[in-house]
Amino acid sequence: MLQRALFVFDNQASSDTTPGIQALQAEFSPRFAAHEDAIRLDSALFSRIRTLYDARSALGLDDVSVRLISRYYADFVRAGALLGRRRRSGCGS
């Protein structure tokens, strides 16, 4: 529901750029971004999604369910869920 409300607000903010709307956007956008990060970077939640993703072909799911798992996995990865899990190599190493 929050995502739906954000879509509506973002659409309104894009088409109605009054100072009041801009002030609301400036106040709430960082909060919404932090909330989204808290979800997408939750290692326990990502671990559960990754477990399903890794076993998706063996779960006997229909195509839509497999697509949904793949999409959630990709969304989390794009948001940075794997960044803390990768080894970082130094420059020139």
PDB file of N, CA, C and O in Angstrom:
ATOM      1  N   MET A   1       0.821  -1.192   0.000  1.00  0.00           N
ATOM      2  CA  MET A   1       0.000   0.000   0.000  1.00  0.00           C
ATOM      3  C   MET A   1       0.869   1.262   0.000  1.00  0.00           C
ATOM      4  O   MET A   1       0.545   2.258  -0.646  1.00  0.00           O
ATOM      5  N   LEU A   2       1.969   1.195   0.733  1.00  0.00           N
ATOM      6  CA  LEU A   2       2.848   2.358   0.764  1.00  0.00           C
ATOM      7  C   LEU A   2       3.393   2.656  -0.626  1.00  0.00           C
ATOM      8  O   LEU A   2       3.470   3.814  -1.036  1.00  0.00           O
ATOM      9  N   GLN A   3       3.769   1.609  -1.345  1.00  0.00           N
ATOM     10  CA  GLN A   3       4.304   1.805  -2.701  1.00  0.00           C
ATOM     11  C   GLN A   3       3.255   2.448  -3.607  1.00  0.00           C
ATOM     12  O   GLN A   3       3.583   3.321  -4.409  1.00  0.00           O
ATOM     13  N   ARG A   4       2.023   2.031  -3.487  1.00  0.00           N
ATOM     14  CA  ARG A   4       0.943   2.633  -4.284  1.00  0.00           C
ATOM     15  C   ARG A   4       0.774   4.104  -3.943  1.00  0.00           C
ATOM     16  O   ARG A   4       0.624   4.945  -4.830  1.00  0.00           O
ATOM     17  N   ALA A   5       0.799   4.407  -2.653  1.00  0.00           N
ATOM     18  CA  ALA A   5       0.668   5.802  -2.228  1.00  0.00           C
ATOM     19  C   ALA A   5       1.833   6.636  -2.752  1.00  0.00           C
ATOM     20  O   ALA A   5       1.646   7.785  -3.151  1.00  0.00           O
ATOM     21  N   LEU A   6       3.031   6.061  -2.752  1.00  0.00           N
ATOM     22  CA  LEU A   6       4.192   6.783  -3.271  1.00  0.00           C
ATOM     23  C   LEU A   6       4.073   7.053  -4.762  1.00  0.00           C
ATOM     24  O   LEU A   6       4.456   8.124  -5.231  1.00  0.00           O
ATOM     25  N   PHE A   7       3.543   6.089  -5.510  1.00  0.00           N
ATOM     26  CA  PHE A   7       3.344   6.311  -6.946  1.00  0.00           C
ATOM     27  C   PHE A   7       2.404   7.482  -7.192  1.00  0.00           C
ATOM     28  O   PHE A   7       2.650   8.325  -8.054  1.00  0.00           O
ATOM     29  N   VAL A   8       1.327   7.519  -6.422  1.00  0.00           N
ATOM     30  CA  VAL A   8       0.363   8.612  -6.573  1.00  0.00           C
ATOM     31  C   VAL A   8       1.013   9.935  -6.186  1.00  0.00           C
ATOM     32  O   VAL A   8       0.875  10.929  -6.898  1.00  0.00           O
ATOM     33  N   PHE A   9       1.718   9.949  -5.065  1.00  0.00           N
ATOM     34  CA  PHE A   9       2.352  11.196  -4.622  1.00  0.00           C
ATOM     35  C   PHE A   9       3.410  11.660  -5.615  1.00  0.00           C
ATOM     36  O   PHE A   9       3.477  12.845  -5.938  1.00  0.00           O
ATOM     37  N   ASP A  10       4.230  10.742  -6.099  1.00  0.00           N
ATOM     38  CA  ASP A  10       5.268  11.118  -7.062  1.00  0.00           C
ATOM     39  C   ASP A  10       4.658  11.664  -8.348  1.00  0.00           C
ATOM     40  O   ASP A  10       5.177  12.616  -8.930  1.00  0.00           O
ATOM     41  N   ASN A  11       3.571  11.071  -8.785  1.00  0.00           N
ATOM     42  CA  ASN A  11       2.878  11.570  -9.967  1.00  0.00           C
ATOM     43  C   ASN A  11       2.342  12.977  -9.725  1.00  0.00           C
ATOM     44  O   ASN A  11       2.472  13.861 -10.572  1.00  0.00           O
ATOM     45  N   GLN A  12       1.745  13.165  -8.567  1.00  0.00           N
ATOM     46  CA  GLN A  12       1.216  14.487  -8.225  1.00  0.00           C
ATOM     47  C   GLN A  12       2.357  15.508  -8.118  1.00  0.00           C
ATOM     48  O   GLN A  12       2.241  16.630  -8.611  1.00  0.00           O
ATOM     49  N   ALA A  13       3.428  15.120  -7.489  1.00  0.00           N
ATOM     50  CA  ALA A  13       4.571  16.030  -7.319  1.00  0.00           C
ATOM     51  C   ALA A  13       5.208  16.381  -8.661  1.00  0.00           C
ATOM     52  O   ALA A  13       5.738  17.479  -8.829  1.00  0.00           O
ATOM     53  N   SER A  14       5.159  15.459  -9.608  1.00  0.00           N
ATOM     54  CA  SER A  14       5.728  15.717 -10.935  1.00  0.00           C
ATOM     55  C   SER A  14       4.880  16.683 -11.744  1.00  0.00           C
ATOM     56  O   SER A  14       5.397  17.458 -12.549  1.00  0.00           O
ATOM     57  N   SER A  15       3.578  16.631 -11.525  1.00  0.00           N
ATOM     58  CA  SER A  15       2.688  17.476 -12.326  1.00  0.00           C
ATOM     59  C   SER A  15       2.257  18.749 -11.616  1.00  0.00           C
ATOM     60  O   SER A  15       1.776  19.677 -12.267  1.00  0.00           O
ATOM     61  N   ASP A  16       2.413  18.816 -10.316  1.00  0.00           N
ATOM     62  CA  ASP A  16       1.984  19.979  -9.540  1.00  0.00           C
ATOM     63  C   ASP A  16       3.156  20.427  -8.668  1.00  0.00           C
ATOM     64  O   ASP A  16       3.266  20.033  -7.507  1.00  0.00           O
ATOM     65  N   THR A  17       4.014  21.239  -9.233  1.00  0.00           N
ATOM     66  CA  THR A  17       5.250  21.607  -8.534  1.00  0.00           C
ATOM     67  C   THR A  17       5.097  22.900  -7.732  1.00  0.00           C
ATOM     68  O   THR A  17       5.884  23.834  -7.878  1.00  0.00           O
ATOM     69  N   THR A  18       4.091  22.934  -6.901  1.00  0.00           N
ATOM     70  CA  THR A  18       3.902  24.095  -6.030  1.00  0.00           C
ATOM     71  C   THR A  18       4.913  24.027  -4.896  1.00  0.00           C
ATOM     72  O   THR A  18       5.434  22.953  -4.596  1.00  0.00           O
ATOM     73  N   PRO A  19       5.194  25.147  -4.270  1.00  0.00           N
ATOM     74  CA  PRO A  19       6.129  25.135  -3.135  1.00  0.00           C
ATOM     75  C   PRO A  19       5.692  24.185  -2.014  1.00  0.00           C
ATOM     76  O   PRO A  19       6.536  23.566  -1.367  1.00  0.00           O
ATOM     77  N   GLY A  20       4.395  24.069  -1.784  1.00  0.00           N
ATOM     78  CA  GLY A  20       3.913  23.168  -0.731  1.00  0.00           C
ATOM     79  C   GLY A  20       4.209  21.717  -1.045  1.00  0.00           C
ATOM     80  O   GLY A  20       4.662  20.969  -0.179  1.00  0.00           O
ATOM     81  N   ILE A  21       3.954  21.313  -2.286  1.00  0.00           N
ATOM     82  CA  ILE A  21       4.242  19.933  -2.700  1.00  0.00           C
ATOM     83  C   ILE A  21       5.744  19.676  -2.661  1.00  0.00           C
ATOM     84  O   ILE A  21       6.179  18.612  -2.221  1.00  0.00           O
ATOM     85  N   GLN A  22       6.534  20.635  -3.116  1.00  0.00           N
ATOM     86  CA  GLN A  22       7.990  20.477  -3.096  1.00  0.00           C
ATOM     87  C   GLN A  22       8.497  20.342  -1.660  1.00  0.00           C
ATOM     88  O   GLN A  22       9.414  19.565  -1.396  1.00  0.00           O
ATOM     89  N   ALA A  23       7.907  21.092  -0.740  1.00  0.00           N
ATOM     90  CA  ALA A  23       8.318  21.000   0.671  1.00  0.00           C
ATOM     91  C   ALA A  23       7.985  19.618   1.234  1.00  0.00           C
ATOM     92  O   ALA A  23       8.793  19.024   1.948  1.00  0.00           O
ATOM     93  N   LEU A  24       6.793  19.109   0.911  1.00  0.00           N
ATOM     94  CA  LEU A  24       6.425  17.771   1.357  1.00  0.00           C
ATOM     95  C   LEU A  24       7.367  16.721   0.773  1.00  0.00           C
ATOM     96  O   LEU A  24       7.796  15.797   1.464  1.00  0.00           O
ATOM     97  N   GLN A  25       7.677  16.879  -0.501  1.00  0.00           N
ATOM     98  CA  GLN A  25       8.575  15.936  -1.154  1.00  0.00           C
ATOM     99  C   GLN A  25       9.963  15.970  -0.514  1.00  0.00           C
ATOM    100  O   GLN A  25      10.565  14.919  -0.292  1.00  0.00           O
ATOM    101  N   ALA A  26      10.467  17.146  -0.220  1.00  0.00           N
ATOM    102  CA  ALA A  26      11.784  17.276   0.407  1.00  0.00           C
ATOM    103  C   ALA A  26      11.794  16.679   1.813  1.00  0.00           C
ATOM    104  O   ALA A  26      12.802  16.127   2.254  1.00  0.00           O
ATOM    105  N   GLU A  27      10.680  16.792   2.503  1.00  0.00           N
ATOM    106  CA  GLU A  27      10.607  16.266   3.865  1.00  0.00           C
ATOM    107  C   GLU A  27      10.469  14.743   3.889  1.00  0.00           C
ATOM    108  O   GLU A  27      11.118  14.072   4.691  1.00  0.00           O
ATOM    109  N   PHE A  28       9.637  14.207   3.023  1.00  0.00           N
ATOM    110  CA  PHE A  28       9.310  12.788   3.114  1.00  0.00           C
ATOM    111  C   PHE A  28      10.139  11.868   2.225  1.00  0.00           C
ATOM    112  O   PHE A  28      10.258  10.682   2.531  1.00  0.00           O
ATOM    113  N   SER A  29      10.705  12.363   1.154  1.00  0.00           N
ATOM    114  CA  SER A  29      11.490  11.504   0.263  1.00  0.00           C
ATOM    115  C   SER A  29      12.631  10.783   0.975  1.00  0.00           C
ATOM    116  O   SER A  29      12.809   9.585   0.757  1.00  0.00           O
ATOM    117  N   PRO A  30      13.418  11.464   1.822  1.00  0.00           N
ATOM    118  CA  PRO A  30      14.485  10.747   2.532  1.00  0.00           C
ATOM    119  C   PRO A  30      13.950   9.667   3.469  1.00  0.00           C
ATOM    120  O   PRO A  30      14.585   8.628   3.646  1.00  0.00           O
ATOM    121  N   ARG A  31      12.790   9.910   4.066  1.00  0.00           N
ATOM    122  CA  ARG A  31      12.193   8.909   4.953  1.00  0.00           C
ATOM    123  C   ARG A  31      11.764   7.671   4.168  1.00  0.00           C
ATOM    124  O   ARG A  31      11.990   6.540   4.596  1.00  0.00           O
ATOM    125  N   PHE A  32      11.145   7.905   3.018  1.00  0.00           N
ATOM    126  CA  PHE A  32      10.717   6.784   2.192  1.00  0.00           C
ATOM    127  C   PHE A  32      11.918   6.003   1.668  1.00  0.00           C
ATOM    128  O   PHE A  32      11.882   4.774   1.612  1.00  0.00           O
ATOM    129  N   ALA A  33      12.967   6.699   1.290  1.00  0.00           N
ATOM    130  CA  ALA A  33      14.170   6.028   0.805  1.00  0.00           C
ATOM    131  C   ALA A  33      14.807   5.190   1.916  1.00  0.00           C
ATOM    132  O   ALA A  33      15.256   4.071   1.670  1.00  0.00           O
ATOM    133  N   ALA A  34      14.846   5.721   3.120  1.00  0.00           N
ATOM    134  CA  ALA A  34      15.411   4.979   4.254  1.00  0.00           C
ATOM    135  C   ALA A  34      14.573   3.747   4.556  1.00  0.00           C
ATOM    136  O   ALA A  34      15.114   2.689   4.877  1.00  0.00           O
ATOM    137  N   HIS A  35      13.264   3.880   4.455  1.00  0.00           N
ATOM    138  CA  HIS A  35      12.371   2.744   4.684  1.00  0.00           C
ATOM    139  C   HIS A  35      12.616   1.660   3.636  1.00  0.00           C
ATOM    140  O   HIS A  35      12.712   0.478   3.967  1.00  0.00           O
ATOM    141  N   GLU A  36      12.714   2.064   2.390  1.00  0.00           N
ATOM    142  CA  GLU A  36      12.981   1.115   1.302  1.00  0.00           C
ATOM    143  C   GLU A  36      14.332   0.425   1.513  1.00  0.00           C
ATOM    144  O   GLU A  36      14.441  -0.788   1.330  1.00  0.00           O
ATOM    145  N   ASP A  37      15.355   1.185   1.895  1.00  0.00           N
ATOM    146  CA  ASP A  37      16.674   0.602   2.166  1.00  0.00           C
ATOM    147  C   ASP A  37      16.619  -0.401   3.314  1.00  0.00           C
ATOM    148  O   ASP A  37      17.266  -1.447   3.261  1.00  0.00           O
ATOM    149  N   ALA A  38      15.850  -0.080   4.350  1.00  0.00           N
ATOM    150  CA  ALA A  38      15.743  -0.989   5.497  1.00  0.00           C
ATOM    151  C   ALA A  38      15.167  -2.337   5.071  1.00  0.00           C
ATOM    152  O   ALA A  38      15.545  -3.378   5.608  1.00  0.00           O
ATOM    153  N   ILE A  39      14.257  -2.314   4.110  1.00  0.00           N
ATOM    154  CA  ILE A  39      13.682  -3.564   3.612  1.00  0.00           C
ATOM    155  C   ILE A  39      14.666  -4.270   2.686  1.00  0.00           C
ATOM    156  O   ILE A  39      14.974  -5.446   2.885  1.00  0.00           O
ATOM    157  N   ARG A  40      15.156  -3.564   1.686  1.00  0.00           N
ATOM    158  CA  ARG A  40      15.995  -4.184   0.650  1.00  0.00           C
ATOM    159  C   ARG A  40      17.359  -4.638   1.167  1.00  0.00           C
ATOM    160  O   ARG A  40      17.974  -5.529   0.582  1.00  0.00           O
ATOM    161  N   LEU A  41      17.834  -4.041   2.247  1.00  0.00           N
ATOM    162  CA  LEU A  41      19.151  -4.398   2.777  1.00  0.00           C
ATOM    163  C   LEU A  41      19.061  -5.259   4.036  1.00  0.00           C
ATOM    164  O   LEU A  41      20.066  -5.469   4.715  1.00  0.00           O
ATOM    165  N   ASP A  42      17.870  -5.755   4.351  1.00  0.00           N
ATOM    166  CA  ASP A  42      17.684  -6.644   5.495  1.00  0.00           C
ATOM    167  C   ASP A  42      18.273  -8.011   5.135  1.00  0.00           C
ATOM    168  O   ASP A  42      17.723  -8.724   4.295  1.00  0.00           O
ATOM    169  N   SER A  43      19.378  -8.369   5.762  1.00  0.00           N
ATOM    170  CA  SER A  43      20.091  -9.590   5.378  1.00  0.00           C
ATOM    171  C   SER A  43      19.276 -10.849   5.658  1.00  0.00           C
ATOM    172  O   SER A  43      19.364 -11.808   4.892  1.00  0.00           O
ATOM    173  N   ALA A  44      18.489 -10.875   6.730  1.00  0.00           N
ATOM    174  CA  ALA A  44      17.675 -12.057   7.030  1.00  0.00           C
ATOM    175  C   ALA A  44      16.585 -12.237   5.976  1.00  0.00           C
ATOM    176  O   ALA A  44      16.336 -13.356   5.525  1.00  0.00           O
ATOM    177  N   LEU A  45      15.944 -11.157   5.587  1.00  0.00           N
ATOM    178  CA  LEU A  45      14.908 -11.232   4.560  1.00  0.00           C
ATOM    179  C   LEU A  45      15.517 -11.645   3.220  1.00  0.00           C
ATOM    180  O   LEU A  45      14.970 -12.499   2.522  1.00  0.00           O
ATOM    181  N   PHE A  46      16.643 -11.039   2.865  1.00  0.00           N
ATOM    182  CA  PHE A  46      17.290 -11.404   1.598  1.00  0.00           C
ATOM    183  C   PHE A  46      17.731 -12.864   1.617  1.00  0.00           C
ATOM    184  O   PHE A  46      17.658 -13.540   0.591  1.00  0.00           O
ATOM    185  N   SER A  47      18.179 -13.350   2.743  1.00  0.00           N
ATOM    186  CA  SER A  47      18.598 -14.750   2.844  1.00  0.00           C
ATOM    187  C   SER A  47      17.433 -15.684   2.544  1.00  0.00           C
ATOM    188  O   SER A  47      17.610 -16.702   1.875  1.00  0.00           O
ATOM    189  N   ARG A  48      16.248 -15.348   3.032  1.00  0.00           N
ATOM    190  CA  ARG A  48      15.069 -16.172   2.749  1.00  0.00           C
ATOM    191  C   ARG A  48      14.703 -16.110   1.275  1.00  0.00           C
ATOM    192  O   ARG A  48      14.352 -17.124   0.672  1.00  0.00           O
ATOM    193  N   ILE A  49      14.787 -14.914   0.695  1.00  0.00           N
ATOM    194  CA  ILE A  49      14.488 -14.768  -0.732  1.00  0.00           C
ATOM    195  C   ILE A  49      15.515 -15.525  -1.560  1.00  0.00           C
ATOM    196  O   ILE A  49      15.162 -16.181  -2.540  1.00  0.00           O
ATOM    197  N   ARG A  50      16.780 -15.438  -1.175  1.00  0.00           N
ATOM    198  CA  ARG A  50      17.827 -16.130  -1.920  1.00  0.00           C
ATOM    199  C   ARG A  50      17.669 -17.647  -1.853  1.00  0.00           C
ATOM    200  O   ARG A  50      17.934 -18.344  -2.832  1.00  0.00           O
ATOM    201  N   THR A  51      17.239 -18.155  -0.705  1.00  0.00           N
ATOM    202  CA  THR A  51      16.987 -19.588  -0.561  1.00  0.00           C
ATOM    203  C   THR A  51      15.917 -20.043  -1.549  1.00  0.00           C
ATOM    204  O   THR A  51      16.072 -21.069  -2.211  1.00  0.00           O
ATOM    205  N   LEU A  52      14.835 -19.278  -1.645  1.00  0.00           N
ATOM    206  CA  LEU A  52      13.778 -19.600  -2.616  1.00  0.00           C
ATOM    207  C   LEU A  52      14.289 -19.473  -4.044  1.00  0.00           C
ATOM    208  O   LEU A  52      14.002 -20.314  -4.895  1.00  0.00           O
ATOM    209  N   TYR A  53      15.047 -18.416  -4.297  1.00  0.00           N
ATOM    210  CA  TYR A  53      15.581 -18.185  -5.639  1.00  0.00           C
ATOM    211  C   TYR A  53      16.483 -19.348  -6.064  1.00  0.00           C
ATOM    212  O   TYR A  53      16.373 -19.847  -7.184  1.00  0.00           O
ATOM    213  N   ASP A  54      17.362 -19.770  -5.177  1.00  0.00           N
ATOM    214  CA  ASP A  54      18.291 -20.857  -5.502  1.00  0.00           C
ATOM    215  C   ASP A  54      17.573 -22.184  -5.744  1.00  0.00           C
ATOM    216  O   ASP A  54      18.057 -23.021  -6.506  1.00  0.00           O
ATOM    217  N   ALA A  55      16.420 -22.380  -5.099  1.00  0.00           N
ATOM    218  CA  ALA A  55      15.691 -23.643  -5.227  1.00  0.00           C
ATOM    219  C   ALA A  55      14.471 -23.530  -6.141  1.00  0.00           C
ATOM    220  O   ALA A  55      13.666 -24.459  -6.206  1.00  0.00           O
ATOM    221  N   ARG A  56      14.323 -22.426  -6.837  1.00  0.00           N
ATOM    222  CA  ARG A  56      13.085 -22.159  -7.585  1.00  0.00           C
ATOM    223  C   ARG A  56      12.735 -23.239  -8.597  1.00  0.00           C
ATOM    224  O   ARG A  56      11.556 -23.541  -8.786  1.00  0.00           O
ATOM    225  N   SER A  57      13.716 -23.819  -9.242  1.00  0.00           N
ATOM    226  CA  SER A  57      13.403 -24.831 -10.254  1.00  0.00           C
ATOM    227  C   SER A  57      12.981 -26.159  -9.628  1.00  0.00           C
ATOM    228  O   SER A  57      12.332 -26.968 -10.291  1.00  0.00           O
ATOM    229  N   ALA A  58      13.331 -26.396  -8.380  1.00  0.00           N
ATOM    230  CA  ALA A  58      12.989 -27.655  -7.717  1.00  0.00           C
ATOM    231  C   ALA A  58      11.730 -27.556  -6.860  1.00  0.00           C
ATOM    232  O   ALA A  58      11.313 -28.543  -6.254  1.00  0.00           O
ATOM    233  N   LEU A  59      11.126 -26.377  -6.807  1.00  0.00           N
ATOM    234  CA  LEU A  59       9.970 -26.182  -5.927  1.00  0.00           C
ATOM    235  C   LEU A  59       8.644 -26.566  -6.563  1.00  0.00           C
ATOM    236  O   LEU A  59       7.621 -26.581  -5.878  1.00  0.00           O
ATOM    237  N   GLY A  60       8.632 -26.874  -7.847  1.00  0.00           N
ATOM    238  CA  GLY A  60       7.394 -27.247  -8.517  1.00  0.00           C
ATOM    239  C   GLY A  60       6.418 -26.096  -8.682  1.00  0.00           C
ATOM    240  O   GLY A  60       5.203 -26.292  -8.676  1.00  0.00           O
ATOM    241  N   LEU A  61       6.957 -24.898  -8.828  1.00  0.00           N
ATOM    242  CA  LEU A  61       6.117 -23.704  -8.951  1.00  0.00           C
ATOM    243  C   LEU A  61       5.691 -23.473 -10.396  1.00  0.00           C
ATOM    244  O   LEU A  61       6.330 -23.953 -11.333  1.00  0.00           O
ATOM    245  N   ASP A  62       4.601 -22.731 -10.555  1.00  0.00           N
ATOM    246  CA  ASP A  62       4.193 -22.344 -11.902  1.00  0.00           C
ATOM    247  C   ASP A  62       5.101 -21.212 -12.394  1.00  0.00           C
ATOM    248  O   ASP A  62       5.875 -20.645 -11.622  1.00  0.00           O
ATOM    249  N   ASP A  63       4.998 -20.896 -13.667  1.00  0.00           N
ATOM    250  CA  ASP A  63       5.872 -19.889 -14.280  1.00  0.00           C
ATOM    251  C   ASP A  63       5.746 -18.520 -13.619  1.00  0.00           C
ATOM    252  O   ASP A  63       6.739 -17.810 -13.461  1.00  0.00           O
ATOM    253  N   VAL A  64       4.538 -18.154 -13.237  1.00  0.00           N
ATOM    254  CA  VAL A  64       4.314 -16.846 -12.612  1.00  0.00           C
ATOM    255  C   VAL A  64       5.031 -16.766 -11.268  1.00  0.00           C
ATOM    256  O   VAL A  64       5.648 -15.750 -10.951  1.00  0.00           O
ATOM    257  N   SER A  65       4.951 -17.824 -10.488  1.00  0.00           N
ATOM    258  CA  SER A  65       5.621 -17.835  -9.179  1.00  0.00           C
ATOM    259  C   SER A  65       7.135 -17.799  -9.319  1.00  0.00           C
ATOM    260  O   SER A  65       7.815 -17.119  -8.551  1.00  0.00           O
ATOM    261  N   VAL A  66       7.666 -18.527 -10.294  1.00  0.00           N
ATOM    262  CA  VAL A  66       9.107 -18.500 -10.553  1.00  0.00           C
ATOM    263  C   VAL A  66       9.528 -17.095 -10.960  1.00  0.00           C
ATOM    264  O   VAL A  66      10.558 -16.597 -10.506  1.00  0.00           O
ATOM    265  N   ARG A  67       8.739 -16.459 -11.812  1.00  0.00           N
ATOM    266  CA  ARG A  67       9.030 -15.091 -12.253  1.00  0.00           C
ATOM    267  C   ARG A  67       9.000 -14.117 -11.068  1.00  0.00           C
ATOM    268  O   ARG A  67       9.839 -13.221 -10.978  1.00  0.00           O
ATOM    269  N   LEU A  68       8.043 -14.294 -10.173  1.00  0.00           N
ATOM    270  CA  LEU A  68       7.933 -13.421  -9.006  1.00  0.00           C
ATOM    271  C   LEU A  68       9.161 -13.563  -8.101  1.00  0.00           C
ATOM    272  O   LEU A  68       9.717 -12.562  -7.648  1.00  0.00           O
ATOM    273  N   ILE A  69       9.577 -14.790  -7.843  1.00  0.00           N
ATOM    274  CA  ILE A  69      10.775 -15.005  -7.024  1.00  0.00           C
ATOM    275  C   ILE A  69      11.996 -14.384  -7.698  1.00  0.00           C
ATOM    276  O   ILE A  69      12.809 -13.731  -7.043  1.00  0.00           O
ATOM    277  N   SER A  70      12.118 -14.588  -8.997  1.00  0.00           N
ATOM    278  CA  SER A  70      13.258 -14.027  -9.731  1.00  0.00           C
ATOM    279  C   SER A  70      13.241 -12.500  -9.690  1.00  0.00           C
ATOM    280  O   SER A  70      14.286 -11.863  -9.556  1.00  0.00           O
ATOM    281  N   ARG A  71      12.068 -11.931  -9.804  1.00  0.00           N
ATOM    282  CA  ARG A  71      11.959 -10.468  -9.780  1.00  0.00           C
ATOM    283  C   ARG A  71      12.329  -9.904  -8.411  1.00  0.00           C
ATOM    284  O   ARG A  71      13.074  -8.928  -8.320  1.00  0.00           O
ATOM    285  N   TYR A  72      11.808 -10.518  -7.345  1.00  0.00           N
ATOM    286  CA  TYR A  72      12.171 -10.047  -6.006  1.00  0.00           C
ATOM    287  C   TYR A  72      13.671 -10.178  -5.773  1.00  0.00           C
ATOM    288  O   TYR A  72      14.299  -9.267  -5.232  1.00  0.00           O
ATOM    289  N   TYR A  73      14.241 -11.295  -6.175  1.00  0.00           N
ATOM    290  CA  TYR A  73      15.680 -11.491  -6.013  1.00  0.00           C
ATOM    291  C   TYR A  73      16.450 -10.398  -6.758  1.00  0.00           C
ATOM    292  O   TYR A  73      17.364  -9.793  -6.197  1.00  0.00           O
ATOM    293  N   ALA A  74      16.091 -10.147  -7.999  1.00  0.00           N
ATOM    294  CA  ALA A  74      16.776  -9.122  -8.799  1.00  0.00           C
ATOM    295  C   ALA A  74      16.604  -7.741  -8.183  1.00  0.00           C
ATOM    296  O   ALA A  74      17.550  -6.953  -8.170  1.00  0.00           O
ATOM    297  N   ASP A  75      15.420  -7.431  -7.674  1.00  0.00           N
ATOM    298  CA  ASP A  75      15.189  -6.126  -7.038  1.00  0.00           C
ATOM    299  C   ASP A  75      16.099  -5.937  -5.829  1.00  0.00           C
ATOM    300  O   ASP A  75      16.674  -4.866  -5.639  1.00  0.00           O
ATOM    301  N   PHE A  76      16.227  -6.975  -5.019  1.00  0.00           N
ATOM    302  CA  PHE A  76      17.085  -6.878  -3.836  1.00  0.00           C
ATOM    303  C   PHE A  76      18.553  -6.734  -4.241  1.00  0.00           C
ATOM    304  O   PHE A  76      19.284  -5.937  -3.654  1.00  0.00           O
ATOM    305  N   VAL A  77      18.984  -7.501  -5.240  1.00  0.00           N
ATOM    306  CA  VAL A  77      20.378  -7.418  -5.696  1.00  0.00           C
ATOM    307  C   VAL A  77      20.660  -6.022  -6.252  1.00  0.00           C
ATOM    308  O   VAL A  77      21.693  -5.430  -5.938  1.00  0.00           O
ATOM    309  N   ARG A  78      19.757  -5.494  -7.070  1.00  0.00           N
ATOM    310  CA  ARG A  78      19.955  -4.140  -7.625  1.00  0.00           C
ATOM    311  C   ARG A  78      20.010  -3.075  -6.533  1.00  0.00           C
ATOM    312  O   ARG A  78      20.683  -2.055  -6.679  1.00  0.00           O
ATOM    313  N   ALA A  79      19.298  -3.325  -5.440  1.00  0.00           N
ATOM    314  CA  ALA A  79      19.298  -2.373  -4.325  1.00  0.00           C
ATOM    315  C   ALA A  79      20.554  -2.500  -3.461  1.00  0.00           C
ATOM    316  O   ALA A  79      20.791  -1.663  -2.590  1.00  0.00           O
ATOM    317  N   GLY A  80      21.362  -3.540  -3.696  1.00  0.00           N
ATOM    318  CA  GLY A  80      22.623  -3.662  -2.967  1.00  0.00           C
ATOM    319  C   GLY A  80      22.687  -4.785  -1.962  1.00  0.00           C
ATOM    320  O   GLY A  80      23.615  -4.818  -1.154  1.00  0.00           O
ATOM    321  N   ALA A  81      21.746  -5.705  -1.972  1.00  0.00           N
ATOM    322  CA  ALA A  81      21.722  -6.778  -0.970  1.00  0.00           C
ATOM    323  C   ALA A  81      22.969  -7.647  -0.980  1.00  0.00           C
ATOM    324  O   ALA A  81      23.330  -8.211   0.053  1.00  0.00           O
ATOM    325  N   LEU A  82      23.628  -7.766  -2.111  1.00  0.00           N
ATOM    326  CA  LEU A  82      24.840  -8.591  -2.184  1.00  0.00           C
ATOM    327  C   LEU A  82      26.122  -7.818  -1.908  1.00  0.00           C
ATOM    328  O   LEU A  82      27.183  -8.428  -1.776  1.00  0.00           O
ATOM    329  N   LEU A  83      26.056  -6.526  -1.820  1.00  0.00           N
ATOM    330  CA  LEU A  83      27.283  -5.732  -1.704  1.00  0.00           C
ATOM    331  C   LEU A  83      28.097  -6.091  -0.479  1.00  0.00           C
ATOM    332  O   LEU A  83      29.323  -6.166  -0.574  1.00  0.00           O
ATOM    333  N   GLY A  84      27.487  -6.312   0.646  1.00  0.00           N
ATOM    334  CA  GLY A  84      28.216  -6.653   1.866  1.00  0.00           C
ATOM    335  C   GLY A  84      28.707  -8.078   1.882  1.00  0.00           C
ATOM    336  O   GLY A  84      29.492  -8.446   2.757  1.00  0.00           O
ATOM    337  N   ARG A  85      28.268  -8.894   0.938  1.00  0.00           N
ATOM    338  CA  ARG A  85      28.620 -10.311   0.909  1.00  0.00           C
ATOM    339  C   ARG A  85      29.805 -10.596   0.005  1.00  0.00           C
ATOM    340  O   ARG A  85      30.416 -11.660   0.108  1.00  0.00           O
ATOM    341  N   ARG A  86      30.133  -9.686  -0.860  1.00  0.00           N
ATOM    342  CA  ARG A  86      31.238  -9.905  -1.800  1.00  0.00           C
ATOM    343  C   ARG A  86      32.549  -9.479  -1.183  1.00  0.00           C
ATOM    344  O   ARG A  86      32.617  -8.520  -0.414  1.00  0.00           O
ATOM    345  N   ARG A  87      33.572 -10.199  -1.530  1.00  0.00           N
ATOM    346  CA  ARG A  87      34.911  -9.773  -1.106  1.00  0.00           C
ATOM    347  C   ARG A  87      35.348  -8.603  -1.947  1.00  0.00           C
ATOM    348  O   ARG A  87      35.158  -8.578  -3.163  1.00  0.00           O
ATOM    349  N   ARG A  88      35.922  -7.658  -1.296  1.00  0.00           N
ATOM    350  CA  ARG A  88      36.413  -6.487  -2.027  1.00  0.00           C
ATOM    351  C   ARG A  88      37.905  -6.626  -2.223  1.00  0.00           C
ATOM    352  O   ARG A  88      38.650  -6.892  -1.280  1.00  0.00           O
ATOM    353  N   SER A  89      38.322  -6.445  -3.435  1.00  0.00           N
ATOM    354  CA  SER A  89      39.753  -6.521  -3.698  1.00  0.00           C
ATOM    355  C   SER A  89      40.303  -5.122  -3.803  1.00  0.00           C
ATOM    356  O   SER A  89      39.635  -4.210  -4.290  1.00  0.00           O
ATOM    357  N   GLY A  90      41.512  -4.962  -3.350  1.00  0.00           N
ATOM    358  CA  GLY A  90      42.151  -3.668  -3.428  1.00  0.00           C
ATOM    359  C   GLY A  90      42.569  -3.342  -4.841  1.00  0.00           C
ATOM    360  O   GLY A  90      42.676  -4.240  -5.676  1.00  0.00           O
ATOM    361  N   CYS A  91      42.803  -2.100  -5.121  1.00  0.00           N
ATOM    362  CA  CYS A  91      43.236  -1.703  -6.455  1.00  0.00           C
ATOM    363  C   CYS A  91      44.597  -2.316  -6.751  1.00  0.00           C
ATOM    364  O   CYS A  91      45.517  -2.260  -5.936  1.00  0.00           O
ATOM    365  N   GLY A  92      44.698  -2.895  -7.924  1.00  0.00           N
ATOM    366  CA  GLY A  92      45.964  -3.471  -8.337  1.00  0.00           C
ATOM    367  C   GLY A  92      46.271  -4.824  -7.739  1.00  0.00           C
ATOM    368  O   GLY A  92      47.362  -5.356  -7.945  1.00  0.00           O
ATOM    369  N   SER A  93      45.319  -5.400  -6.990  1.00  0.00           N
ATOM    370  CA  SER A  93      45.560  -6.708  -6.369  1.00  0.00           C
ATOM    371  C   SER A  93      45.165  -7.813  -7.285  1.00  0.00           C
ATOM    372  O   SER A  93      45.298  -8.985  -6.932  1.00  0.00           O
TER     373      SER A  93
END
